[in-house]
């Protein structure tokens, strides 16, 4: 058998196995569940439903202490802009979430994505837009 034929079999053999898996009823069931999940979306669920009370308290402390070091301890502004509800209510939540996770290049706003997931950033935004809780 030629070297090219052997190399081709090395590539094609795993693809055949993958093709059989993709044709299984289990795959289509999982695909259907994923489609329903994406269609319904998680936007209809409040972000705080996914976070424990302990994690929420940690996020409050993070915002009050770490974000507060630039945005002011009362979030009324400092090096960074104020993070008060009247100023944030009309801003798109997705844009604010992206700012938290990825920062703002060319400004002092750092990315927090290494410390927060999207759901946690969404919880922070939801609370900033309605009035951020005090530390407990």
KENUDO-594923 format. One record per residue: residue number from 0; residue in three letters; x negated, z negated, y of N, C-alpha, C in turn. Coordinates in steps of 0.1 Angstrom, whole numbers. Layout:
N
   i  aa  n.px  n.pz  n.py ca.px ca.pz ca.py  c.px  c.pz  c.py
 NUM ala     X     Z     Y     X     Z     Y     X     Z     Y
...
//
This chain:
136
   i  aa  n.px  n.pz  n.py ca.px ca.pz ca.py  c.px  c.pz  c.py
   0 unk    -9     0   -12     0     0     0    -9     0    12
   1 unk    -5     8    22   -14     9    34   -13    -4    43
   2 unk   -23    -6    51   -23   -17    60   -11   -17    69
   3 unk    -8    -5    75     3    -4    84    16    -8    77
   4 unk    18    -5    65    30    -8    57    31   -23    55
   5 unk    20   -30    52    20   -44    50    23   -51    63
   6 unk    18   -47    74    21   -53    87    36   -51    91
   7 unk    41   -39    88    55   -36    90    64   -46    82
   8 unk    60   -48    70    68   -57    61    68   -71    66
   9 unk    56   -75    72    55   -89    77    64   -91    89
  10 unk    67   -80    96    76   -81   108    90   -80   103
  11 unk    93   -71    94   107   -68    91   113   -78    82
  12 unk   105   -84    73   111   -94    63   117  -106    70
  13 unk   111  -112    80   118  -123    87   130  -118    95
  14 unk   130  -106    99   142  -101   107   154   -99    97
  15 unk   151   -95    85   162   -94    75   168  -108    72
  16 unk   160  -118    71   165  -132    70   174  -136    82
  17 unk   169  -133    94   176  -136   106   189  -129   106
  18 unk   189  -116   102   201  -108   103   212  -114    93
  19 unk   208  -119    81   217  -125    72   223  -138    79
  20 unk   215  -146    85   220  -158    92   229  -155   103
  21 unk   227  -144   110   235  -140   121   249  -135   117
  22 unk   250  -131   104   262  -126    99   270  -137    91
  23 unk   265  -149    92   272  -160    84   284  -165    92
  24 unk   295  -170    86   306  -176    93   302  -188   101
  25 unk   292  -196    97   288  -207   105   283  -203   118
  26 unk   275  -192   118   270  -187   131   281  -183   140
  27 unk   291  -176   135   302  -172   144   311  -184   148
  28 unk   312  -194   140   319  -206   144   311  -213   156
  29 unk   298  -214   154   290  -220   165   291  -212   178
  30 unk   290  -199   176   291  -190   188   305  -191   195
  31 unk   315  -193   187   329  -195   193   329  -208   200
  32 unk   324  -219   195   323  -231   202   316  -231   215
  33 unk   304  -224   214   296  -222   226   304  -214   237
  34 unk   311  -204   233   319  -196   242   330  -204   249
  35 unk   337  -212   241   347  -221   246   341  -231   256
  36 unk   330  -237   252   323  -247   261   320  -240   274
  37 unk   314  -228   274   310  -221   286   322  -217   294
  38 unk   333  -214   288   345  -209   295   352  -221   302
  39 unk   353  -232   295   359  -244   300   349  -250   311
  40 unk   336  -250   307   326  -256   317   327  -271   317
  41 unk   316  -276   322   315  -290   324   318  -294   338
  42 unk   322  -285   347   325  -288   361   338  -296   362
  43 unk   346  -295   352   359  -302   353   357  -317   349
  44 unk   345  -321   345   343  -334   341   334  -341   351
  45 unk   338  -353   356   330  -360   366   316  -363   360
  46 unk   306  -361   369   292  -363   364   290  -378   360
  47 unk   297  -387   366   294  -401   362   300  -405   348
  48 unk   308  -396   342   313  -399   329   302  -397   318
  49 unk   291  -391   322   280  -389   313   269  -399   314
  50 unk   270  -407   325   259  -416   328   263  -430   325
  51 unk   254  -438   319   257  -452   316   256  -460   329
  52 unk   262  -471   330   262  -480   342   248  -483   345
  53 unk   239  -485   335   225  -488   338   218  -477   345
  54 unk   221  -464   340   214  -453   346   219  -450   360
  55 unk   232  -453   362   238  -451   376   231  -461   385
  56 unk   229  -473   381   222  -483   389   207  -479   392
  57 unk   201  -473   382   187  -468   384   187  -457   394
  58 unk   197  -448   394   198  -437   403   201  -442   417
  59 unk   209  -452   418   212  -458   431   199  -464   437
  60 unk   191  -471   429   178  -476   434   169  -465   437
  61 unk   168  -455   429   159  -444   432   163  -437   446
  62 unk   176  -435   448   180  -429   461   177  -438   472
  63 unk   181  -451   471   179  -460   482   164  -463   485
  64 unk   156  -463   475   142  -467   477   133  -454   479
  65 unk   134  -445   469   125  -433   470   129  -423   480
  66 unk   142  -419   479   147  -409   489   148  -416   503
  67 unk   151  -429   503   152  -436   515   139  -437   523
  68 unk   128  -436   516   115  -436   523   113  -425   532
  69 unk   120  -413   530   120  -402   539   133  -400   547
  70 unk   144  -403   540   157  -400   546   163  -413   553
  71 unk   154  -423   554   159  -436   560   165  -445   549
  72 unk   162  -458   551   167  -467   541   182  -468   540
  73 unk   189  -464   551   203  -464   551   208  -449   550
  74 unk   199  -440   547   201  -426   545   206  -419   558
  75 unk   204  -426   569   208  -421   582   198  -411   589
  76 unk   187  -408   581   177  -399   587   164  -406   589
  77 unk   153  -399   589   140  -404   591   131  -391   592
  78 unk   120  -391   584   112  -379   582   121  -367   578
  79 unk   130  -370   568   140  -361   563   153  -362   570
  80 unk   162  -353   569   175  -354   575   184  -365   569
  81 unk   194  -368   577   204  -378   572   211  -373   560
  82 unk   215  -382   551   222  -378   539   236  -386   539
  83 unk   243  -384   550   256  -391   551   267  -381   548
  84 unk   278  -387   543   290  -378   539   294  -368   550
  85 unk   296  -372   562   301  -362   572   292  -350   573
  86 unk   279  -352   571   269  -341   572   268  -333   559
  87 unk   272  -339   547   270  -332   534   283  -327   528
  88 unk   295  -331   533   307  -328   526   309  -313   525
  89 unk   306  -305   536   308  -291   536   297  -283   530
  90 unk   286  -289   525   275  -282   519   279  -279   504
  91 unk   275  -268   499   277  -265   485   270  -274   476
  92 unk   277  -281   467   271  -290   458   259  -284   450
  93 unk   261  -272   445   250  -265   437   237  -264   445
  94 unk   239  -261   458   227  -260   467   220  -273   468
  95 unk   228  -284   470   222  -297   471   215  -301   458
  96 unk   221  -298   447   216  -301   433   202  -294   432
  97 unk   202  -281   436   190  -273   435   179  -279   444
  98 unk   182  -284   456   173  -290   465   167  -302   458
  99 unk   175  -310   452   170  -323   446   161  -319   434
 100 unk   165  -310   426   157  -307   414   144  -299   417
 101 unk   145  -290   427   133  -281   429   126  -283   442
 102 unk   131  -292   450   125  -294   463   128  -283   473
 103 unk   120  -283   484   121  -273   494   107  -269   498
 104 unk   102  -258   492    88  -253   495    86  -252   510
 105 unk    75  -256   514    71  -255   529    76  -267   537
 106 unk    83  -277   530    88  -289   537    83  -301   529
 107 unk    84  -313   534    80  -325   526    89  -328   515
 108 unk   101  -321   513   110  -324   502   104  -320   489
 109 unk   101  -330   480    95  -327   467   105  -324   457
 110 unk   101  -317   446   110  -315   435   112  -328   426
 111 unk   124  -332   423   126  -344   415   130  -340   400
 112 unk   129  -327   397   133  -323   383   125  -329   372
 113 unk   113  -334   375   105  -341   364   111  -355   361
 114 unk   119  -360   370   125  -374   369   140  -374   366
 115 unk   146  -363   370   161  -362   369   165  -350   362
 116 unk   176  -351   354   182  -338   349   193  -334   358
 117 unk   199  -322   355   209  -316   364   221  -325   365
 118 unk   225  -331   355   237  -340   355   234  -352   365
 119 unk   223  -358   364   219  -369   373   219  -364   387
 120 unk   213  -353   390   212  -347   403   226  -345   409
 121 unk   235  -340   400   249  -338   404   256  -351   407
 122 unk   253  -361   399   259  -374   402   255  -379   416
 123 unk   242  -377   419   237  -381   432   244  -374   443
 124 unk   245  -361   442   252  -352   452   266  -357   453
 125 unk   273  -359   442   287  -363   443   289  -376   451
 126 unk   280  -385   449   280  -398   456   275  -397   470
 127 unk   266  -388   473   261  -386   487   273  -380   495
 128 unk   280  -371   489   291  -364   496   303  -373   499
 129 unk   305  -384   491   316  -393   493   312  -406   499
 130 unk   299  -409   499   294  -422   504   287  -429   493
 131 unk   274  -430   495   265  -435   485   266  -450   483
 132 unk   267  -455   471   268  -469   468   256  -477   472
 133 unk   258  -490   475   246  -498   478   240  -503   465
 134 unk   228  -508   466   221  -513   454   229  -526   450
 135 unk   230  -528   437   236  -540   432   227  -551   430
//
